[in-house]
Amino acid sequence: MQRYLVLVVVIGVLAYGCGGEDSDRAENGDSVAVHYVGTLDDGSQFDSSREREPLVFEVGTDQVIAGFDIAVKGLSVGDVKTTEIQPSDGYGEWDETRVIELPIAPKLAQMLDWPGAESGAVLAQSIETGTLGQSHKPMLVNLVARIRPDALVDVAAVLAGVDPMAPGHGLATVLGDLATTRHRMLDELSR
């Protein structure tokens, strides 16, 4: 069975600095700021920059996936474009040999079998108190990647409730987004 995802991305160009004076369209070498909404081919959203700062990158310099670069070329400030990004221009075809598992601390590994709300609460509290921080990010990403699929929605919901003033709020947001994305991707792949 071949496994892949088709990404559908809606891109809105907010601003850019053009290299050439004669062009009002984004070209290679231009720095662009864009908001985007990424969905799977079934329409479920897996990522969005709307609640964050816009994505800023230089067109044509491999700072983003190729399909994103291709989609932005030729757009002007204010343009909105919907495009499908195939695996070859995105993250590539599924390749089991490229899957890497990082170790998880034994106490956190126990959470793999806990209900989502319980494991999410432990993560949220540990992030809010500073027990877990940015230096633990690879381990935490691996943890979220291994949590039971039926617990992912609850984990994401609890992490979304982390105090916005907590130093680890950004980490909680990343992990919550990852849990939501993983849930949507597993759901899509199961169809």
C-alpha positions as CSV (number, residue, x, y, z in Angstrom):
1,M,0.0,0.0,0.0
2,Q,1.4,3.4,-1.0
3,R,1.1,6.0,1.8
4,Y,1.2,9.7,1.1
5,L,-0.7,12.9,1.8
6,V,-1.7,15.6,-0.6
7,L,-1.4,19.0,1.1
8,V,-3.8,21.8,0.1
9,V,-2.4,25.2,1.0
10,V,-4.2,28.5,0.9
11,I,-1.5,31.3,0.8
12,G,-2.1,35.0,1.3
13,V,0.9,37.3,0.6
14,L,1.1,40.1,3.1
15,A,4.3,41.8,2.1
16,Y,7.6,41.3,0.3
17,G,10.7,43.0,-0.7
18,C,11.4,42.7,-4.4
19,G,14.8,42.4,-5.9
20,G,13.8,44.0,-9.1
21,E,12.2,47.4,-9.4
22,D,10.1,46.5,-12.5
23,S,8.2,43.7,-10.8
24,D,5.3,43.8,-8.4
25,R,5.3,40.0,-8.2
26,A,7.3,37.7,-6.0
27,E,10.4,36.3,-7.7
28,N,13.4,34.2,-6.6
29,G,15.4,36.2,-4.1
30,D,12.4,38.2,-2.8
31,S,11.7,38.1,0.9
32,V,8.0,37.4,1.5
33,A,5.7,37.4,4.5
34,V,2.7,35.1,4.0
35,H,-0.1,33.6,6.1
36,Y,-1.2,30.1,5.1
37,V,-3.7,27.5,6.0
38,G,-2.8,23.9,5.3
39,T,-5.4,21.2,4.8
40,L,-5.4,17.6,3.8
41,D,-7.2,16.6,0.6
42,D,-10.3,15.9,2.7
43,G,-10.5,19.5,3.8
44,S,-9.3,18.9,7.4
45,Q,-6.9,21.6,8.6
46,F,-3.5,20.4,9.8
47,D,-1.7,23.8,10.2
48,S,-2.3,27.5,10.0
49,S,-0.2,30.6,10.6
50,R,-3.3,32.7,11.2
51,E,-2.9,32.6,15.0
52,R,0.9,33.2,14.8
53,E,3.3,35.5,13.1
54,P,3.3,35.2,9.3
55,L,5.8,32.9,7.7
56,V,8.7,35.0,6.3
57,F,11.2,33.4,3.8
58,E,13.2,34.2,0.8
59,V,11.7,32.8,-2.4
60,G,13.7,30.2,-4.3
61,T,16.3,29.5,-1.6
62,D,14.9,26.1,-0.2
63,Q,13.8,27.7,3.1
64,V,10.4,26.1,2.6
65,I,9.1,23.0,0.8
66,A,9.4,23.2,-2.9
67,G,5.6,23.3,-3.5
68,F,5.3,26.3,-1.2
69,D,8.1,28.1,-3.1
70,I,6.5,27.4,-6.4
71,A,3.0,28.5,-5.2
72,V,4.3,31.9,-4.0
73,K,6.3,32.8,-7.2
74,G,4.4,35.3,-9.2
75,L,2.0,36.4,-6.5
76,S,1.6,40.1,-5.5
77,V,0.8,41.6,-2.1
78,G,-2.8,40.9,-1.3
79,D,-3.1,37.8,-3.6
80,V,-4.6,34.7,-2.2
81,K,-3.9,31.3,-3.9
82,T,-5.1,27.8,-3.2
83,T,-2.7,25.1,-4.4
84,E,-2.2,21.3,-4.0
85,I,1.2,20.2,-3.1
86,Q,2.1,16.7,-4.1
87,P,4.5,14.6,-2.0
88,S,7.3,15.1,-4.5
89,D,7.1,18.9,-3.8
90,G,6.3,18.5,-0.1
91,Y,7.7,16.2,2.4
92,G,8.2,13.3,0.0
93,E,6.8,9.8,-0.3
94,W,6.5,7.7,2.9
95,D,9.7,5.9,3.5
96,E,9.9,3.7,6.6
97,T,13.7,3.8,6.5
98,R,13.6,7.5,7.2
99,V,11.6,7.2,10.4
100,I,13.7,8.0,13.5
101,E,12.6,7.2,17.0
102,L,14.1,9.2,19.9
103,P,14.3,7.9,23.4
104,I,11.7,9.0,25.9
105,A,12.4,9.4,29.6
106,P,10.9,6.4,31.5
107,K,8.5,8.5,33.6
108,L,7.1,10.1,30.4
109,A,7.0,6.8,28.6
110,Q,4.3,5.6,31.1
111,M,2.1,8.3,29.6
112,L,1.8,6.4,26.3
113,D,-0.9,4.2,27.9
114,W,-2.7,6.9,29.9
115,P,-5.9,8.6,28.8
116,G,-5.4,11.7,26.7
117,A,-6.7,14.2,29.3
118,E,-4.5,12.7,32.0
119,S,-1.3,12.6,29.9
120,G,-2.1,16.1,28.5
121,A,-2.5,17.4,32.1
122,V,0.9,16.1,33.1
123,L,2.5,17.6,30.1
124,A,0.7,21.0,30.6
125,Q,1.7,21.1,34.3
126,S,5.3,20.2,33.6
127,I,5.5,22.9,30.9
128,E,3.9,25.5,33.1
129,T,6.1,24.8,36.0
130,G,9.3,24.7,33.9
131,T,10.0,21.0,34.6
132,L,9.9,20.5,30.8
133,G,11.1,23.2,28.4
134,Q,12.6,23.8,25.0
135,S,15.6,21.6,25.7
136,H,13.2,18.7,26.0
137,K,11.5,19.5,22.7
138,P,12.9,16.5,20.7
139,M,11.9,14.0,23.4
140,L,8.4,15.6,23.7
141,V,7.8,15.6,20.0
142,N,8.7,11.9,20.0
143,L,6.3,11.4,22.9
144,V,3.4,13.0,21.0
145,A,4.4,10.9,18.0
146,R,3.9,7.8,20.0
147,I,0.8,8.6,22.1
148,R,-2.2,6.4,21.4
149,P,-4.1,7.8,18.5
150,D,-7.4,7.8,20.5
151,A,-5.7,10.1,23.1
152,L,-4.4,12.7,20.7
153,V,-7.5,15.0,20.6
154,D,-7.6,15.2,24.4
155,V,-3.9,15.9,24.7
156,A,-4.2,18.7,22.2
157,A,-7.2,20.2,24.0
158,V,-5.4,20.2,27.4
159,L,-2.2,21.7,25.9
160,A,-4.3,24.4,24.3
161,G,-5.3,25.5,27.9
162,V,-1.8,26.2,29.0
163,D,-1.5,29.7,30.6
164,P,-0.6,32.1,27.8
165,M,1.7,33.9,30.2
166,A,3.6,30.7,31.1
167,P,7.2,30.6,29.8
168,G,6.5,27.3,28.1
169,H,3.3,28.4,26.4
170,G,4.9,28.3,22.9
171,L,6.2,24.7,23.5
172,A,2.7,23.7,24.6
173,T,1.2,25.2,21.5
174,V,3.7,23.4,19.3
175,L,3.0,20.1,21.0
176,G,-0.8,20.6,20.8
177,D,-0.5,21.5,17.1
178,L,1.6,18.4,16.6
179,A,-1.0,16.2,18.4
180,T,-3.8,17.7,16.3
181,T,-1.8,17.2,13.1
182,R,-0.9,13.7,13.9
183,H,-4.5,12.9,14.7
184,R,-5.7,14.3,11.4
185,M,-3.0,12.6,9.4
186,L,-3.7,9.2,11.0
187,D,-7.4,9.7,10.3
188,E,-6.6,10.5,6.7
189,L,-4.3,7.5,6.2
190,S,-6.9,5.2,7.7
191,R,-9.4,6.0,5.0
